[in-house]
Amino acid sequence: MEMSPRETVSPAYLSLASLATYSGLSRSTLRRLLAAGALPYYKPRGGKILISVVEFDEWLVRHRVAAGADANAILRDVLEPDRAARRRSA
């Protein structure tokens, strides 16, 4: 039985390269987020890194910022949470 274009299945997990295409973020930015522990991922049997589309979308919604916010400051807050907490408490 052939599937129509409307019935195509989207993958539940994406590779880093596919996530970069999906999100519009560069692979280097995604790698920094992974290394900082800011973005959840899976590495089955020590192989390729996989990211859940659902978890990524939820993560993205949690990091929504009002219009006009400084993108560099946002990225620093995600990559350096201690620095962001100190800035908020000052």
N, C-alpha and C positions, 0 to 999 in steps of 0.2 A: 504494500500500500504506500503510495507516494504522498508526501506532505505538501500542501499548498504553501506559498510564501507566508501566508498568515499564520500557519501552524508551525513555523520554524521554532526550534527550541533555543533559548538563550542559555549560555553556560552559567552555571552557578558560581564558578570560580574562574578567575582570570590570571594569566601570567602577568609579570611586571610590564612587559611590552604591550600586552593587550589592555592592561589597566591604564597605561599612559595614553593610549588612543581613546579609550572610553572616557577618561576624566579630563583630558587636555593638559594634565600635569606632565612635566618631563620625567623621564626615568630617574634622573639624578635626584630630583625633588622627592620622588617616591622612595628611592633608596635611603635618603636622609631621614624621612619619616619612619621607615622601617627600622633603621639603625637606632633611632632615638626611642623606639618603643611606642611611638605615637599612633601607629597604624597596625591593626591586627593582621596576622598572616599565618599561613600554614606552609610547612615544608615536609611533605610526606616522605618518609624514608631518607631524609637528608637530600632530597632532590630539588627540583625547581620550586621556587617560591610561588605560592598561589594565594590570591586574595579573594575572599567571598564578596560577590557583588552586593549582596544585601548588607553585610557588615560595613563595606566601604560607603554605601549610600547613607547608612545610619551615621557613620563617622562624619561624613560630609555635612549632614544636616546639623549635627551637634556643633560644628564649627562655622555655622552661618554667621555672617557679620553684616551689620547695618551698612548701607551705602555710604561711600566716602571714607571708609576705614582704610588705614595704611596697610597695604598687603605685606610689606616687609615686616612690620610690627606683628602682624598676625602669624606669619611664618615663624618668627622668633619665639612667640608665645607657645606655639605648638612644639617647636624643637627644644626650647629651653624653658620648661614649665616653672622651674625654681625662680628664674629671673622674672617671669611674668607675675608670680605670686608676690615677690618682693616689691615690684612696681605697684601692684594693686594695694598693698598694705601701707605704702608710703603716703 
